[in-house]
Amino acid sequence: MTVHDVARALPAIPVLREHCRSLAVLDLVLNPGGVEPYYSFAPRWSAREEAALMSNGSGDEFHIVFSPAGAYIRGFDHESPMSPFGESDGPWPGVVDSVPEVFRHLVDEPAFSADDLPCLTACLWRETGGDRWLAGDIDFPEGRSDPDGSGWLFRLLADRAPETYQRFAEDHYETAADIDAVRHIYAGRPLTPGVVSALNPSAPAAEVAHEAAATGYAVAGLGWEA
């Protein structure tokens, strides 16, 4: 799998935005108070931008920046042969060469760089009004089934089935995530004490709801509403 396969599997920008918000809320419930959340969502990443983030705590990550111009995605798999810190000594040829001007500032964004190099192995974008996600014309390294890390970095974005998330949660959080509660949050329905309890009986519902509301997610049944 490569970034081109991911591009074909991703939904429209508004759908992806809300899916990323749901992933962040699920992380808040399953990992309350987590110092390093796996998935998070920043509705005020900048004055006019929102951002979805993934970090596995081992140096692998992605960022999706949503703006009036559209959406820009960069992913980094530190073990990929396409790492800018490997033989290529910079972004792998083709990965960012054709990024549109409206997103060029994000290629060199300091938060996405290290040692003055753009820190990425995969990149996608979609302009507002565009009919599909795009990626560069890339000659991928041979002998790798997932050369740029896209297959696993973006797996919960490309495969948005609640059952896929449930398997991820069982592996990462070591818990049997209630499938109906996952479906509830994936559908964007308001977070309630019952849903929090179904996913994680030990999670402080009011605290989780407050943090979920801060991402822009709807909450209900906790004595106040965002």
SERO-4910 file (N, C-alpha, C, O; in steps of 0.05 Angstrom, whole numbers):
BEGIN
 pado doro    nc1    nc2    nc3   cac1   cac2   cac3    cc1    cc2    cc3    oc1    oc2    oc3
  Met    A     17    -24      0      0      0      0     18     25      0     38     26     13
  Thr    A     10     45    -15     24     70    -16      5     93    -12    -19     89     -9
  Val    A     16    117    -12     -1    141     -8    -22    143    -30    -43    155    -25
  His    A    -17    132    -53    -36    133    -75    -61    116    -69    -83    123    -76
  Asp    A    -57     93    -56    -79     77    -47    -95     91    -26   -120     90    -26
  Val    A    -82    104     -8    -95    119     13   -112    142      1   -135    146      9
  Ala    A   -101    156    -19   -115    178    -32   -142    168    -43   -162    183    -42
  Arg    A   -142    144    -54   -167    134    -65   -187    126    -44   -211    124    -49
  Ala    A   -178    120    -20   -195    111      2   -206    133     20   -225    128     34
  Leu    A   -193    156     19   -202    177     38   -228    189     29   -234    191      5
  Pro    A   -245    198     48   -270    211     42   -266    241     36   -244    251     37
  Ala    A   -288    254     31   -287    283     27   -277    297     53   -278    286     74
  Ile    A   -267    321     50   -254    336     72   -272    338     96   -263    331    118
  Pro    A   -298    347     94   -314    349    118   -318    322    133   -319    321    157
  Val    A   -321    301    118   -324    274    130   -298    266    144   -299    256    167
  Leu    A   -275    271    132   -250    264    144   -246    280    170   -236    270    190
  Arg    A   -253    306    169   -250    323    193   -265    312    217   -254    309    239
  Glu    A   -290    305    212   -306    294    234   -297    267    243   -299    260    267
  His    A   -287    251    224   -277    225    232   -252    228    250   -249    214    270
  Cys    A   -235    247    243   -211    252    260   -219    262    288   -207    255    307
  Arg    A   -240    278    289   -250    288    315   -260    264    331   -255    263    356
  Ser    A   -274    246    318   -284    222    332   -261    205    343   -262    195    366
  Leu    A   -240    202    328   -216    187    337   -204    200    362   -196    186    381
  Ala    A   -203    226    362   -192    241    385   -210    237    410   -199    233    432
  Val    A   -236    237    406   -254    233    429   -252    205    440   -252    201    464
  Leu    A   -250    185    422   -246    158    431   -220    155    448   -220    141    468
  Asp    A   -199    169    440   -174    168    455   -178    181    482   -168    171    502
  Leu    A   -194    203    483   -199    216    509   -213    197    529   -207    198    553
  Val    A   -231    181    518   -247    163    535   -230    139    543   -230    131    567
  Leu    A   -216    127    525   -201    103    530   -175    108    544   -163     90    557
  Asn    A   -165    133    542   -139    140    553   -141    167    568   -127    185    561
  Pro    A   -159    169    587   -164    195    601   -139    205    615   -125    190    629
  Gly    A   -133    230    611   -109    241    623    -83    233    611    -62    237    622
  Gly    A    -85    220    587    -61    210    574    -42    233    568    -49    253    556
  Val    A    -16    230    575      4    250    570      9    253    540     13    275    530
  Glu    A     10    230    527     15    230    498     -7    215    484     -6    191    479
  Pro    A    -29    230    477    -51    217    464    -43    206    436    -26    218    423
  Tyr    A    -54    183    429    -48    172    402    -61    189    381    -48    197    361
  Tyr    A    -87    195    385   -101    213    366   -111    237    382   -120    235    404
  Ser    A   -108    261    370   -118    285    382   -128    304    360   -123    300    336
  Phe    A   -143    325    369   -154    343    350   -152    371    361   -161    376    384
  Ala    A   -141    390    346   -138    418    355   -155    436    337   -148    442    315
  Pro    A   -178    444    347   -196    461    331   -186    489    326   -196    504    309
  Arg    A   -166    498    342   -154    524    338   -124    521    335   -108    533    350
  Trp    A   -116    505    316    -87    501    311    -74    527    303    -51    532    311
  Ser    A    -88    543    289    -80    571    283   -105    587    280   -127    577    284
  Ala    A   -102    612    273   -126    630    271   -147    619    252   -171    623    257
  Arg    A   -139    606    231   -158    597    210   -155    568    204   -166    558    184
  Glu    A   -141    553    220   -136    525    214   -143    507    238   -139    514    261
  Glu    A   -152    483    232   -156    461    251   -135    440    244   -125    439    221
  Ala    A   -129    422    263   -110    401    257   -117    376    272   -125    376    295
  Ala    A   -114    354    258   -116    327    270    -88    316    272    -72    319    253
  Leu    A    -82    303    294    -55    293    299    -56    264    307    -74    255    321
  Met    A    -35    249    299    -30    222    309     -1    220    316     17    229    302
  Ser    A      4    208    339     32    203    348     32    177    364     17    173    383
  Asn    A     49    158    356     50    132    370     71    132    392     76    112    405
  Gly    A     84    155    397    103    157    419    131    146    412    149    146    429
  Ser    A    133    136    388    159    124    379    171    139    356    189    129    342
  Gly    A    161    163    350    172    179    329    156    179    303    163    192    284
  Asp    A    135    163    303    118    161    279     93    178    283     82    178    305
  Glu    A     85    193    263     63    211    267     50    220    241     61    216    219
  Phe    A     27    233    243     16    248    220      2    272    231     -6    274    254
  His    A      0    292    213    -16    316    218    -34    321    194    -25    317    171
  Ile    A    -58    329    199    -76    338    178    -85    366    185    -97    371    206
  Val    A    -79    385    167    -86    412    172   -110    419    154   -109    417    130
  Phe    A   -132    427    167   -156    435    153   -158    465    153   -156    478    174
  Ser    A   -162    477    129   -162    506    127   -182    514    105   -193    496     91
  Pro    A   -188    540    102   -205    548     80   -196    539     53   -212    536     34
  Ala    A   -169    535     50   -158    526     25   -163    497     19   -162    488     -4
  Gly    A   -169    481     40   -173    452     36   -160    437     59   -164    444     82
  Ala    A   -146    416     53   -133    399     73   -106    389     63   -103    382     40
  Tyr    A    -87    389     81    -60    380     75    -52    358     96    -56    362    120
  Ile    A    -41    336     86    -34    314    104     -4    307    100      6    305     78
  Arg    A      9    305    123     37    295    122     39    273    142     30    275    165
  Gly    A     53    252    134     57    229    152     87    222    153    101    226    133
  Phe    A     96    212    175    124    205    178    127    178    192    119    174    214
  Asp    A    139    160    177    146    133    187    177    133    190    191    133    170
  His    A    187    133    215    215    136    219    232    113    209    256    115    205
  Glu    A    219     90    204    233     67    194    231     64    163    242     45    152
  Ser    A    216     81    151    213     80    122    239     86    107    254    104    116
  Pro    A    245     72     86    269     79     70    266    106     57    286    116     45
  Met    A    242    118     57    238    144     45    242    166     65    235    189     59
  Ser    A    252    160     89    256    181    109    276    202     98    295    195     85
  Pro    A    270    227    103    289    248     94    316    248    108    334    262    100
  Phe    A    318    231    129    342    230    144    359    205    136    379    198    149
  Gly    A    350    192    115    365    169    104    382    177     81    395    198     80
  Glu    A    382    159     61    400    163     38    391    187     21    407    198      6
  Ser    A    365    194     22    355    216      5    364    243     14    365    262     -3
  Asp    A    372    246     40    382    272     50    362    294     44    370    316     35
  Gly    A    337    289     49    315    308     44    291    293     36    291    268     34
  Pro    A    268    307     31    244    293     23    249    275     -1    263    283    -20
  Trp    A    238    251     -1    241    232    -23    230    245    -49    209    258    -48
  Pro    A    245    242    -71    236    255    -96    207    249   -103    198    226   -103
  Gly    A    192    271   -108    164    269   -116    145    272    -94    121    278    -99
  Val    A    153    268    -69    134    268    -47    121    296    -43     97    298    -40
  Val    A    137    317    -45    126    344    -41    130    362    -65    123    386    -64
  Asp    A    141    352    -86    148    368   -109    124    383   -121    126    405   -131
  Ser    A    101    370   -121     77    381   -134     56    391   -114     33    395   -122
  Val    A     64    396    -89     45    407    -70     37    435    -79     55    451    -85
  Pro    A     11    441    -81      2    467    -90     13    490    -73     19    487    -50
  Glu    A     14    514    -85     24    537    -71      8    543    -45     20    553    -26
  Val    A    -18    538    -45    -34    544    -21    -26    528      3    -32    535     26
  Phe    A    -11    506     -2     -2    489     21     28    489     24     38    475     42
  Arg    A     43    504      8     72    502      9     83    510     36    103    500     45
  His    A     69    529     49     79    538     76     79    515     96     94    515    115
  Leu    A     61    496     92     60    473    110     82    453    106     89    438    124
  Val    A     92    452     82    115    434     77    138    441     94    152    423    105
  Asp    A    143    467     97    166    476    113    158    486    141    174    499    155
  Glu    A    134    480    149    125    488    176    144    477    197    149    453    198
  Pro    A    154    494    215    174    485    235    163    462    252    179    445    260
  Ala    A    137    461    258    126    439    274    128    412    260    126    391    273
  Phe    A    132    413    234    133    389    218    161    384    207    165    368    189
  Ser    A    181    396    220    209    394    210    227    386    232    221    389    256
  Ala    A    250    377    224    272    370    243    298    374    229    302    366    206
  Asp    A    317    387    242    343    392    230    340    407    203    355    402    184
  Asp    A    321    425    203    315    442    179    306    426    155    307    436    132
  Leu    A    296    402    159    285    385    138    256    379    143    248    373    165
  Pro    A    239    381    122    211    372    125    211    343    134    223    325    121
  Cys    A    198    337    155    198    310    168    174    295    158    153    295    171
  Leu    A    176    281    135    154    266    124    163    245    105    184    247     92
  Thr    A    147    224    103    151    203     83    127    200     65    129    187     44
  Ala    A    105    213     72     81    212     56     67    239     58     67    253     78
  Cys    A     54    247     36     41    273     35     17    271     16     19    260     -6
  Leu    A     -6    282     24    -30    284      8    -42    311     12    -37    325     31
  Trp    A    -59    319     -7    -73    344     -5    -99    344    -21   -102    328    -40
  Arg    A   -117    361    -14   -141    365    -29   -151    393    -25   -156    402     -3
  Glu    A   -153    408    -47   -162    435    -46   -192    437    -43   -206    419    -52
  Thr    A   -202    458    -31   -231    462    -28   -243    462    -56   -234    477    -74
  Gly    A   -264    446    -60   -276    445    -86   -264    423   -103   -275    417   -124
  Gly    A   -242    411    -95   -229    390   -110   -246    364   -108   -260    360    -89
  Asp    A   -244    347   -128   -260    323   -129   -245    298   -119   -257    277   -119
  Arg    A   -220    301   -111   -205    278   -101   -180    287    -86   -171    310    -88
  Trp    A   -169    268    -71   -143    272    -58   -121    267    -78   -123    250    -95
  Leu    A    -99    282    -74    -77    280    -93    -51    274    -77    -48    280    -54
  Ala    A    -32    262    -92     -5    258    -81     14    260   -104      6    261   -127
  Gly    A     40    262    -98     60    266   -118     65    242   -136     56    220   -130
  Asp    A     80    247   -157     89    226   -176    115    215   -164    136    228   -166
  Ile    A    113    191   -152    135    181   -136    144    154   -146    128    136   -153
  Asp    A    170    151   -148    183    125   -154    190    112   -127    210    118   -115
  Phe    A    173     94   -118    176     82    -92    198     61    -91    204     49   -111
  Pro    A    211     58    -68    232     38    -65    220     10    -71    197      5    -64
  Glu    A    235     -7    -82    226    -34    -89    228    -52    -65    244    -48    -47
  Gly    A    212    -73    -65    214    -94    -45    201    -87    -19    205   -101      2
  Arg    A    184    -67    -18    169    -60      6    139    -59      0    131    -47    -20
  Ser    A    123    -72     17     94    -71     13     82    -45     23     60    -38     14
  Asp    A     96    -31     40     86     -5     51    110     14     53    118     21     75
  Pro    A    121     22     30    147     36     30    146     63     44    167     71     56
  Asp    A    124     78     43    123    104     56    109    104     83    106    125     95
  Gly    A    100     81     92     86     79    118     57     86    117     44     85    137
  Ser    A     47     92     93     19    101     91     -1     79    100    -21     85    112
  Gly    A      6     54     94    -13     33    100    -20     31    129    -43     26    136
  Trp    A     -1     36    147     -7     34    175    -12     61    188    -28     64    206
  Leu    A      2     82    178     -2    109    189    -31    118    187    -43    129    205
  Phe    A    -43    113    163    -69    123    157    -91    101    157   -112    105    145
  Arg    A    -85     79    170   -103     56    167   -131     62    178   -151     52    167
  Leu    A   -134     78    200   -160     84    210   -174    107    196   -197    113    202
  Leu    A   -159    119    177   -172    139    160   -182    127    134   -202    134    124
  Ala    A   -166    107    124   -174     94     99   -196     73    104   -213     69     87
  Asp    A   -194     60    127   -214     39    134   -229     50    159   -220     48    181
  Arg    A   -253     61    154   -268     74    175   -289     57    188   -308     67    200
  Ala    A   -287     31    185   -306     12    197   -302     12    228   -279     11    237
  Pro    A   -324     14    243   -321     13    273   -306    -11    282   -292    -10    302
  Glu    A   -310    -34    269   -297    -59    276   -266    -56    274   -251    -69    289
  Thr    A   -257    -41    254   -228    -37    251   -218    -21    275   -196    -27    285
  Tyr    A   -233     -1    283   -224     14    307   -224     -4    332   -206     -3    348
  Gln    A   -244    -21    334   -246    -39    357   -221    -56    359   -210    -60    380
  Arg    A   -212    -67    336   -188    -83    336   -163    -67    344   -146    -76    358
  Phe    A   -162    -42    334   -140    -24    341   -140    -20    372   -119    -21    384
  Ala    A   -163    -14    383   -165     -8    412   -157    -33    428   -143    -30    449
  Glu    A   -165    -56    419   -157    -80    434   -127    -84    434   -116    -93    454
  Asp    A   -114    -76    412    -85    -79    410    -71    -57    425    -52    -62    440
  His    A    -79    -32    421    -65     -9    432    -72     -3    461    -54      1    477
  Tyr    A    -97     -3    467   -106      3    495   -110    -22    512   -115    -20    536
  Glu    A   -109    -45    499   -112    -70    513   -140    -71    527   -142    -78    551
  Thr    A   -160    -64    512   -187    -64    523   -207    -72    501   -202    -67    478
  Ala    A   -228    -85    509   -249    -93    490   -269    -70    487   -289    -69    501
  Ala    A   -263    -52    468   -280    -29    464   -308    -37    455   -311    -52    436
  Asp    A   -328    -27    469   -356    -33    463   -362    -23    435   -360      1    429
  Ile    A   -370    -41    417   -374    -35    389   -397    -15    385   -395      3    367
  Asp    A   -418    -17    400   -440      2    397   -432     30    406   -441     50    393
  Ala    A   -415     32    426   -405     59    434   -386     70    413   -387     94    408
  Val    A   -370     53    401   -353     63    379   -370     73    356   -364     94    345
  Arg    A   -390     58    349   -408     66    327   -422     93    334   -425    110    317
  His    A   -429     96    359   -442    121    368   -423    145    363   -432    165    352
  Ile    A   -399    143    371   -380    165    368   -372    168    338   -369    191    329
  Tyr    A   -368    146    324   -362    148    296   -384    163    281   -379    176    261
  Ala    A   -409    160    290   -432    174    277   -434    203    285   -451    217    275
  Gly    A   -417    212    304   -418    239    313   -440    246    331   -447    270    335
  Arg    A   -453    226    343   -475    231    362   -463    241    388   -441    234    395
  Pro    A   -478    258    403   -467    270    428   -456    250    448   -467    228    451
  Leu    A   -435    257    460   -422    241    481   -439    242    506   -446    264    515
  Thr    A   -446    220    517   -462    219    542   -448    202    563   -429    188    557
  Pro    A   -457    204    588   -444    188    609   -446    158    603   -428    143    609
  Gly    A   -469    150    591   -472    121    584   -452    112    564   -441     89    566
  Val    A   -446    128    544   -426    120    524   -398    119    536   -383    101    531
  Val    A   -392    139    553   -366    139    566   -363    114    583   -342    101    582
  Ser    A   -383    108    598   -382     84    616   -380     58    600   -365     40    608
  Ala    A   -394     57    578   -393     32    561   -365     27    551   -356      4    548
  Leu    A   -350     49    544   -323     47    534   -303     43    556   -284     28    553
  Asn    A   -306     58    577   -286     57    599   -300     65    625   -302     89    632
  Pro    A   -309     45    641   -323     51    666   -307     67    686   -319     80    703
  Ser    A   -281     67    683   -265     82    703   -259    111    694   -246    126    709
  Ala    A   -268    118    670   -262    145    660   -279    166    674   -303    161    678
  Pro    A   -268    189    682   -284    210    695   -301    224    674   -291    240    658
  Ala    A   -326    218    673   -344    227    651   -344    257    647   -342    266    625
  Ala    A   -346    272    669   -348    301    667   -322    313    655   -322    331    639
  Glu    A   -299    302    665   -273    312    655   -270    305    625   -261    321    610
  Val    A   -277    280    618   -275    272    590   -293    289    573   -285    297    551
  Ala    A   -317    294    582   -336    310    566   -326    338    562   -329    349    540
  His    A   -314    349    582   -302    376    580   -280    377    558   -279    395    542
  Glu    A   -263    357    559   -241    356    539   -252    350    511   -242    360    492
  Ala    A   -273    333    510   -285    327    484   -298    352    472   -295    357    448
  Ala    A   -311    367    489   -324    392    480   -303    412    469   -309    427    451
  Ala    A   -279    411    481   -258    429    473   -248    423    444   -237    440    431
  Thr    A   -253    399    435   -246    392    407   -268    400    388   -264    399    364
  Gly    A   -291    409    398   -314    415    381   -334    393    379   -353    396    364
  Tyr    A   -330    372    395   -349    350    394   -372    355    413   -369    368    434
  Ala    A   -396    347    405   -420    352    421   -422    333    446   -415    309    444
  Val    A   -430    344    468   -435    328    492   -463    333    502   -475    354    496
  Ala    A   -474    314    518   -501    317    528   -504    300    554   -490    281    558
  Gly    A   -523    309    571   -530    293    594   -511    295    617   -512    278    635
  Leu    A   -495    316    618   -475    319    639   -480    344    655   -462    354    669
  Gly    A   -504    356    653   -510    379    668   -503    405    654   -509    427    664
  Trp    A   -489    403    632   -482    426    616   -477    416    588   -472    393    583
  Glu    A   -478    434    569   -473    426    541   -455    447    529   -456    471    535
  Ala    A   -437    438    511   -419    456    498   -433    473    477   -421    489    464
***
